[in-house]
Amino acid sequence: MDVTKWIKDRIILKVYRGSHSYGTNHENSDIDFGGICIPPKEYIIGFENFEQYECKDYIDYPGYKEGNNKAEATIFGLHKFINLASNCNPNIIEHLFTDSKHIVNCNEFGKILLDNRNLFLTKRAKHTFGGYAYSQLKRLTNKLPVDELKQRIKNLNEHKRQYNIYLTKLNYKLEIVKNNIDIGYITDNDAEKIIELNNEINDYESRIISIDQEIDKVKEEMGRGQHKHIGSHKNLIEQYGFDVKHGLHLIRLLFMGIEILETGHLSVLRPEREYLLEIRNGKYTLEQVKSHAEKLFIQLDEAYDKSKLSHFPDRKKINDLLCDMILQSFDKYKN
């Protein structure tokens, strides 16, 4: 089935992303959108597969006719979105906490997600937002070559392939154990085998999700080298002595991670956006940005220790939410 024939009608939430959502956009900023959709039944219970849809010439948004500026958009399938959100992925969590004025579309399913968005905020924010911030710190003065990034994606996909092989074998072993169990009777040894296999399966599934997250990060980094606005990362380094864009995102990510841990909330539209723009415009030196980042990393650690958030998401509640939304979608969408 052609994805473009159904995706528009099945988007449940669509928001501005990137600099427009942070409040750090300028006249030459790219326009980016992110969204979530519920695919048709054949993608959920049939053989078809859908994870996300990407478009670099997106025009289905308010204001396109006036400005004639094509945008970029990524629309995630609900399953992939919830998987990534459960790991407190910074690029995913933003969809649920964007300012109301940056929400383009939101139907009843999108509202369900927004009403339950706090399910996805956990102490993992220290590791995800802090990890992304550390990546920005490493790239302040240089940008990884595209060939190196492509090789990293290749290596990650190979790891993912191996893990999927192990996962298939484990699931096969689990089926054998289950099939050998007499109806209504299970020995302690059988129970231990099932528990052990399930734990291994969960471990490999978590590894695969982590690899997918890392691949998304590398792809995003590759995309930054193809921005359409005036200037490039190389030019920024030549002009300011370091990559001020990475400096902006370094500080932004740390502010956001700290906010989650301290308040249990996230403001995508940043209250300190004027300061972030000053970093982007070269007001601060590399040493000043690094010095502030060091203090924020310490604050992030302290916020983690004091945070009242749980260490892990409530997977049962999230799974129940996902099941309910899927079942309700079958009633709403007849095809």
Buried (B, 14 or more C-beta within 10 A) or exposed (E): EEBEEBBEEBBBBBBBBBBBBBBBBEEEBBBBBBBBBBBBBEBBEEEEEBEBBEBEEBEBBEEBEEEEEBBBBBBBBBBBBBBBBBBBBBBBBBBBBBBEEBBBBBBEBBEBBBEBBEBBBBBBBBBBBBBBBBBBBEBBEEBBEEEEBEEBBEEBEEBBEEBEEBBEEBEEBBEEBEEEBEEEEBEEEBEEBBEBBEEBBEBBBEBBBBBBBBBBBBBEBBBBBEBEEEEBBEEBBEEBBBBBBBBBBBBBBBBBBBBBBBBBEBBBBBEBBEBBBBBBEBEBEBEEBBEBBEEBBEBBBEBBEEBEBEEEBBEEEBEEBBEEBBEBBEEEBEE
